[in-house]
């Protein structure tokens, strides 16, 4: 359903989709088509079109699903905010995502006017998103092969696997935050089981690592739309 239609007639759709909200909140059950979407590569307008690194990905998902997910997230902002560091800007309610950029520019501008020698170091943590184990924060079952794969990706020693098992046996972060049981089920339903599909292909890729399917594209071997195959790291 096109987002413009949802915007034009929200009152007509509200009654139709409200029945899905209680199912998510009370039972942690969601329509399968709402937990994933189509993965679409976009050219960055720089670099060769034949180079996979010249592309980024977007996940084209259901607008209805985004509306339901946002409604649930709004009720959890205070819980998640309690785990943020004081210096952290991202993830805070009513804090724009570009605030960090404005603060950095203001910092450099002030020192340049003062005639100071100043520089900034940017640390790219993109790999962290591709190796997230959601169950560490929201609870749930994790298979031994998945844990072993994460340890191998980071080059961790064998005894770390036992430490991860011990950590997973402890209450999850949402349990420590005193989130009700039905709300925990809803959070797990929205974050653990996701998938993506590439247009023109009949197979689906179920994701096990990463914060969202769109962040897993670089874990796949993207060979551009000219090649009709995606080999994913997890299925």
N, C-alpha and C positions, 0 to 999 in steps of 0.2 A: 504494500500500500504506500503510495507516494506521500511524503511528509506534508506537502502542501494541502492535500485533502484533509489530513488530520488537523491541520491548523485552521482550515476553513470551517469545519463542522465538529469541533471538539465535544460539544454537548450531545451530539447524536451518537458519537462513538463511545462516550463515557459509560453509558449503560451497557453497551455490548461487551466491553472488555473488562468491566469491573469484576465479573465473575472469575476472571483469571487471578486477580489480586489475592482474594482469600485463599485460593489453592496454594499459591506460592508462600504466603505468610504462615499459614497454619500447617501445611503438609510438606512444604519444600518441593512441590511438584510444579513443573513448568512445561509448557508446550515445547516439544523437541525442536521445532523450527525457530524458537526464540533464543537458543543457546549457542548459535553459531551464525555463519553467513558465507558469502562469497568473497574470496581473496582476489583483489584486483591490483596488478602492478601499475604504477604511475611513473612516467619518466620525470626526472628532476629538472629537466630543461637545461642540463649541462652534462657533458661527457658523451661518450659514444652510445648510441642506441643498442649496440650489440654487446655492451658491457653490462652484466647483471648488477654491478654496484651503482650504475646510473639510475636505478629504479628504487622506489620505495613502495610500500604496500599500504592499502587501506582495506578494512573489512566492511563490506556492504551488508549490513544486517537489518533486521526488521525495525521500523520506527516505532511500532507498537511495543516491541520488546524494550527498546531504549526508554520509553516512557514509563513502563512498569518498573524497570530496574532503577531509574532515577528516583521514583517515588519511594522505593525501599531504602535506597542509599541516604536520602534526606533524613530518614529517621535514625540513622546510625552515625551521623556526623560527629555527635558529641562523644560517642564511644571511640571512634577512630582518632579523634583529635587528642585524646588522652595519651596516645602512644607516640605522638609526634615530638620531635626535639624542638627546643625553644627557637633555634636558628632556622628551622625548616619552614619554607614558604609553600611548597607544593602540597596539595592535599588539604589545605585549610579552607574552611567555608568563607565565602565572600572575599577571597584573596585571588585576584586575577592571575592567570598563568604567566603573564608577561611582566609581572611586578619585579621579578628578579633581574630581568633585562634592564628595566628602567633604573633600578638601584645600582647595577654595575656601571651603566653609562654615567650616572650622576657621580659615582665614586671616581671614575677616571677623569671626568670633566673638572671636578673640584681640584684634583691634584695637578691637572694640567694648567689650570689658571694660577695655581699657587707656585708653579714652576718646579714641582717635585718630579723626581724620576720614579715612575710607578709602572707596574705590570700586573697582569692577571694570569692565573693558571686555570685552565679548564680541564676538568677530569670527566672523561666519557665513561659512564657506567652501563653502556648498552648491553653488555654481556650479562649483567646481573638480572635483567628482565627475562632472559631466555633460560635461566636455570633456577627459577623460583619454584619451590615446592609449596603450593598453596596450603596443603594440609598442615604445615607448621604453624600457620596463623589461624586457620579456620577449622582445623580438625578433619577427621576422616581417615580412611584406610590408604596406605601407601604400599605398593608392592616392593619386594626386595630387589628385583631387577632394576626398577626405577631408581632406588637409592644407590645401588651399585653404579649405575650409569652417571649419576650426579657426582659421586666421589671420583669416578674415573675422569670426568670432564675437568674437575678442579685439580686432579693429581693428588688427592688426599690419601693418607695412609689407610690401611685396612681397618684399624681400630676405630676410625671415625664413623664407620658404618654402625658399630654398636652404640656409639654416642648418639647418633641420629635416632636409632630405635628407642633409646632411653628418653630422648627429648620428645619424641612423638607419643610416648606413653603418658606424658604429663598433660594436664589440661591445656587446651589451645588458648590463644590470646583472647578470642571472643568469649571464652568461658571465664577467663580471669577478669574480663570487663563486666561480668555479671549480666551478660546478654541472656534473655530468656531462651528456653530450649527451642520453642517454635521459631524464634528469630534466628537461632543458630542454624536450624535446618534450612531456612530460607537463604541465608548467606552461603551455605555450602552448595545449595542447588544452583545458585547464580555464578559460582566461581570455579567449581571443581571440574565439571564435565562440559567441555566445549569442543567445537569442531570447526573446520572450514573446508570449503570446496572451491576448486578452480573451475571457472566457467568453461564449458566444452568437454569436461571430464565427468565420468559417472561415479568415480570413487570419492570417498570422503576421508579426511584426516582428522582423527581424534587427538587432541592435544593433551599431554600429561605434564609438561613443563611450561613455565612462563605465566605471566600475569593475564594474558589475553591472546586469542588466536592471531591478531594482527602483529603481535610482537614475536611470533614464531616464524615469520616469513624468512628471516635471514638464517634460521636454523635449517631451512629447506634449501635445496639446490635449484635456484631459480634460473631457468634457461630461456626466459623471455616467452612471449606468446607464440614465437615461431616454432617452439618445441612443445609438443603436446604431453609433457609429463612432468610431474612434480614428485621428487623423491623426498618424503618427509622423514625427519629424524625420529618421530614417534607416530604410531598409528593406533 
